[in-house]
């Protein structure tokens, strides 16, 4: 069974942001969910979900190699990833965005990793 990576309310917000993004809305969304590998230093700060496929997420991706960048990832792919100690990708239930995504990107590129 795949690990639940988003709650129903997070998924609703991700899809709403994805719809706005697909329509060319130039707003700067706030991240909705933080996913991470507890044993591999990878983090995904997701702000939108493709409304067509409902699986392709967009946000700030930090694979733990000092080069965080905006990009896309399929939630179905993340659900199958495990780290070196066989730990799955987890959702951070305590994450609450403190700034818009563009500010996380700016800080992550400056620091080489996504800020807490």
Secondary structure, 3 states (H helix, E strand, C coil): CCCCCCCHHHHHHHHHHHHHHHCCCCCCCECCEEEEECCCCCEEEEEEECCCCCCEEEEEEECCCCCCEEEEEEHHHHCCCECCCCCEEEECCCCCCCCEHHHHHHHHHHHCCCCC
